Amino acid sequence: MAAPRPSAFLDVTQTRITAHEFVLETLRRSILGGALPGGTRLVQADIASQLSVSTTPVREALRDLAAEGMVVFTPHIGAVVRVLDLGELAELYDIRKSLEPLAIRRAAARISAAEISAATELAGQMERETDPAAWAELNHKFHTLLEDAAGAPFIKSVLKNVQDIAAIYVAHSLIRRPGRMNSGNAEHRALLAALSRQDGDAAADVLIAHLDATLQSILAAHDGEDAAVSPPPATQPGPQPGPQPGARPGR
């Protein structure tokens, strides 16, 4: 069976300074939002035509997404959106639950007032956000900021790829179970409270519970899809909102 192709319309609402950034964020948001599901073939010429850019920024964006784990390059096919796999998911969360508590304990001892403030601002943005894909991006930034505060570059380098890939699973589950955003927001606030007290053990406990809850939400969303009586037909992704004025960059 031929791999699905992108729809004629991608989510192009973001405004970016460069064509590369514009394409990268458009594709990332479309993957996280489900407009480009796993297995979708990403043809450079087609994307360039849809977004009114040259193929150069598209090629660069696909390489960046491959580095993040959201896209894989397949022989004789090219770039394809990563297919979700529950076996991979379990391994990802085993790694996260091993390393992130270690990082958050270190962060609790060294985090600055400016970093707490920045994380609090991200938490506030998530509380106001209703779009699952945008929430997933903010969630990724929130956890990355806290890992930066740990001052542990080796831990961060190991976690980066794991968290990049996990973001796809998180966004996918939020589309099916949007209520998870509210509970996730409360868990983030509890984590920030522990960090503000410099209580590393409490922060690690909150973080482990947060990761467990996220994993269970992803699994429940997957089970819900399997149990659907009448799943939607395997068609092209539907149209997404058009670009806002001034959103398109030059070639």
C-alpha positions in Angstrom: 0.0 0.0 0.0 1.3 3.4 -0.9 2.2 5.7 2.0 -0.2 8.6 2.5 0.7 11.9 1.1 0.3 15.4 2.7 -3.0 17.1 2.1 -3.1 20.1 -0.2 -3.3 22.3 2.9 -1.0 22.4 5.9 -1.3 24.5 9.0 0.5 27.6 7.9 -0.7 30.1 10.5 2.8 30.7 12.1 4.8 33.8 11.3 8.5 33.2 11.0 11.4 35.4 10.1 13.1 33.0 7.7 11.8 30.5 5.2 13.6 27.7 7.0 12.0 28.6 10.3 8.6 29.0 8.6 8.7 25.6 7.0 10.1 23.9 10.1 7.4 25.2 12.4 4.7 24.6 9.9 5.7 21.0 9.5 6.3 20.4 13.2 2.9 21.9 14.1 1.2 19.8 11.4 2.8 16.6 12.7 2.0 17.3 16.3 -1.5 18.4 15.4 -2.2 15.2 13.5 -2.7 16.8 10.1 0.4 14.8 8.9 -0.1 11.4 10.6 2.6 8.7 10.9 3.6 7.2 7.6 2.8 10.3 5.6 5.4 10.8 2.8 6.9 14.3 2.8 7.8 15.2 -0.8 10.1 18.3 -0.9 8.7 19.7 -4.2 5.1 19.3 -3.0 5.7 21.0 0.3 7.7 23.8 -1.3 4.8 24.4 -3.8 2.2 24.5 -1.0 4.2 26.9 1.2 5.5 29.0 -1.7 9.1 28.6 -0.8 12.1 27.0 -2.6 13.1 23.4 -1.9 16.2 24.4 0.0 14.4 25.5 3.3 12.2 22.4 3.0 15.2 20.1 2.8 16.8 21.9 5.8 13.5 21.6 7.8 13.2 17.9 7.0 16.8 17.3 8.2 16.0 19.2 11.5 12.8 17.1 12.0 14.8 13.9 11.4 17.3 15.0 14.0 14.3 15.5 16.4 13.0 12.1 15.6 9.7 13.3 14.1 10.7 12.3 10.5 12.6 9.3 9.3 14.3 8.9 5.9 13.4 5.6 4.2 15.4 4.2 1.2 13.6 4.7 -2.2 10.8 6.7 -0.5 12.5 9.7 1.2 11.2 11.6 4.3 8.2 10.0 6.1 6.5 11.1 9.3 7.4 8.8 12.2 4.9 6.0 12.9 3.9 5.7 16.5 4.8 2.4 18.2 3.8 1.3 21.7 6.9 -0.8 22.2 9.0 2.3 21.5 6.8 4.4 23.8 7.4 2.1 26.8 11.2 2.4 26.2 11.0 6.2 25.9 9.2 6.5 29.2 11.5 4.1 31.0 14.4 6.4 30.0 12.5 9.5 30.9 11.6 8.2 34.4 15.2 7.2 35.0 16.9 10.4 34.0 14.5 13.2 34.4 14.1 12.8 38.2 17.9 12.9 38.4 18.0 16.1 36.4 15.2 17.7 38.4 17.0 17.0 41.7 20.0 18.8 40.4 17.8 21.6 39.1 16.2 22.1 42.5 19.6 22.9 44.0 20.7 25.4 41.3 17.6 26.8 39.6 17.6 30.6 39.6 14.8 33.1 40.2 14.9 34.0 36.5 14.5 30.4 35.4 11.6 29.9 37.8 10.0 33.0 36.4 10.5 31.7 32.8 9.1 28.3 33.7 6.1 30.0 35.4 5.4 32.0 32.3 5.4 28.9 30.2 3.1 27.2 32.7 0.7 30.2 32.4 0.8 30.0 28.6 -0.1 26.3 28.8 -3.0 27.1 31.1 -4.4 29.5 28.5 -3.7 27.2 25.5 -6.5 25.0 24.1 -4.8 23.7 21.0 -3.2 20.3 21.8 -0.3 20.7 19.3 0.6 24.1 20.7 0.3 22.8 24.3 2.6 19.9 23.4 5.2 22.3 22.1 5.0 24.5 25.2 5.2 21.4 27.4 8.4 20.4 25.6 9.9 23.8 26.2 8.9 23.7 29.9 10.6 20.5 30.6 13.7 21.5 28.5 14.0 24.7 30.5 14.0 22.8 33.8 16.7 20.4 32.4 18.8 23.4 31.4 18.6 24.6 35.0 20.1 21.3 36.1 23.4 22.2 34.5 23.9 18.6 33.4 24.8 18.7 29.6 25.3 14.9 29.3 21.9 14.1 30.8 20.3 16.7 28.6 22.0 15.3 25.5 20.6 11.9 26.2 17.1 13.1 27.0 16.8 15.5 24.0 16.0 12.9 21.4 13.8 10.9 23.7 11.7 14.0 24.6 11.5 15.2 21.0 10.0 11.8 20.0 7.8 11.7 23.0 6.3 15.0 22.0 4.5 13.3 19.1 2.9 10.8 21.4 1.9 13.5 23.9 0.3 15.6 21.2 -1.5 12.6 19.6 -3.0 11.6 23.0 -4.2 15.2 23.8 -6.2 15.3 20.6 -8.1 12.2 21.9 -8.1 13.3 25.5 -7.9 17.1 25.8 -8.7 17.0 29.5 -5.2 15.8 30.1 -4.0 19.3 29.5 -5.8 20.5 32.7 -4.3 17.8 34.9 -0.9 18.3 33.3 -1.1 22.0 34.1 -1.8 21.2 37.8 1.2 18.9 37.9 3.4 21.6 36.4 2.3 24.0 39.1 3.1 21.4 41.8 6.5 20.8 40.2 7.3 24.6 40.2 6.2 24.8 43.9 8.7 22.1 44.9 11.5 23.7 42.8 10.8 27.1 44.4 11.3 25.5 47.8 14.5 23.8 46.5 13.0 20.5 47.5 14.6 18.0 45.1 12.9 14.9 46.5 9.5 16.4 46.3 10.2 17.7 42.7 11.3 14.2 41.7 8.2 12.6 43.2 5.9 15.1 41.4 7.8 14.5 38.1 7.6 10.7 38.2 3.9 10.9 38.9 3.5 13.4 36.0 5.3 11.1 33.6 3.3 8.1 34.8 0.0 10.1 34.3 1.2 11.2 30.8 2.1 7.6 29.8 -1.3 6.3 31.0 -3.1 9.0 29.1 -1.2 8.1 25.9 -2.0 4.4 26.4 -5.7 5.2 27.1 -5.9 7.3 24.0 -4.5 4.4 22.0 -6.9 2.0 23.5 -9.8 4.3 22.7 -8.7 4.3 19.1 -8.5 0.5 19.0 -12.0 0.3 20.5 -13.7 2.6 18.1 -16.6 1.0 16.4 -16.4 2.9 13.2 -12.9 4.3 12.7 -12.5 7.0 10.0 -11.4 5.8 6.6 -7.7 6.1 5.7 -7.9 9.3 3.7 -5.7 12.3 3.1 -5.5 14.7 6.1 -8.2 17.3 6.0 -7.7 21.0 5.2 -6.2 23.2 7.9 -6.6 26.9 8.5 -5.1 29.1 5.9 -2.2 31.5 6.5 -2.7 34.8 8.3 -1.8 37.9 6.4 2.0 38.4 6.2 2.7 34.8 7.4 4.5 33.6 4.3 8.2 34.3 4.0 9.9 35.1 0.8 11.6 32.4 -1.2 
